[in-house]
Amino acid sequence: VTSATTCSAFLCTVASPIASTKSFGIFAALVIFFDYVLVMTLFCTSVVIYHNRFERPGCCCFGGLCSRVEPSPTEVALKRAKASDEDEVGSLKASKVTKVFRTKVAGFVLNGRNRLVLFILFAAWLVIAGYFTSQLEPVQRSEQDLAKDHPLQRAVNILRERFPRADQDTPAVISFSWGIGNIDRTGVNQLFDTDDLGTATFVDGFTFDEQCQGLLLDMCDAIKIDERLEPYIKRDDTGQGAVHCFIEEFAAYFALGSLDDCAAVKAGEWRRTVWEQPLGSANNASIMADFLNSNSCFARDTIHSHYKNSIGYNGTSWRFAGLTVEDAVLDPWAAFPEDLVRDHYDAYTAAAREMDEDMEEVCGAKVMVSDSDQKFIMMNNQRLYRETAI
């Protein structure tokens, strides 16, 4: 019964949507099952063979090492067990432990009033356990490697919580993309293939035409100065949000003819020109190759490398386009509390809904909010862990 209940408890994890939790439960359940099978077969057989063939009182004679003991210790033990049912084993009496369980414990449990008391105590324990289980909450601060009063941990906490993020610090990057659809998870089973996360899909109606290009630039300008996002987006030296918009250099490239004059690109005089490109030019392979291989004026890298998460040009057409922002608090390495990450997630999705009021109709696709460091995935996993425990 114990093995069956333990095995069943582990099998309950099959209902979890988290592959690692599910695989752990199945593995543990199989371990319990095979352990029970081996205990009831191999172990029992080994014990009987040992008692009958190898166990001897006193010294062992090598000549008769494997000869059968008559009567075998197993037969002696069986005879004593039968005699103990009559409370007598020759000159020996049943052990005190046996007497306690057969008389006092069994008698106590079989008494009707006592069973009622045990039921009440068990029910009270369930109520108390249920109450404290319902009080489970997500962690309120980042995980710590050392004790909170350790000098090194205190220094880390002060640097992390009391000082703003420096320009040299690597933040978590949040992407806003138009043209990307939901992941197709048909046939995905991570129990058998952990690398199979599904297939990316793209919105067929996405159109990166002149109107969509102009509106994307407007969205980039707006998100940089949005006061509601000030606590969430890292600020640059000018006080604006750290927003990376490839559309700025895309527009400057077509307005100026190249990105060689970075001073002119950053000055923004090109905004007064008609820089928007029809689909024919925007999809032109040779023109786009020259643009993507140009050096960025905002980073020590090429356009293709610097904006790799925002540019969805596949060599013949645009599948998606977007922008990225640097988070003011989250970073790629620390495990942050669920409530903190959810607050940032809610702020970004609220901004995305406002963008969609104009962008969806013009560009033909809704915005997809994601983060390459999987902070939002961990946020949902924390919620699943908590709700599964409850």
Secondary structure, DSSP 8 states (H G I E B T S, - for coil): -HHHHHHHHHHGGGG-S-HHHHHHHHHHHHHHHHHHHHIIIIIHHHHHHIIIII--SS---GGGTTS--SS-HHHHHHHHHHHHHTT-BTTB---HHHHIIIIIIHHHHHSHHHHHHHHHHHHHHHHHHHHHHHT----SS---SS-TTSHHHHHHHHHHHHS---TTS---EEEEEESB---B-TT--TTT-TT---B--B-TT----HHHHHHHHHHHHHHHS-GGGTTTB-B-TTSSB-EE-HHHHHHHHHHHSSS--HHHHHHTGGGGS-----HHHHT-HHHHHHHHTSB-SSSSSBHHHHTTTTEEE-SSSEEEEEEEEEBSS--SSS---HHHHHHHHHHHHHHHHHHHHHHHHHHSS-EEEEETT-HHHHHHHHHHHHHHH-
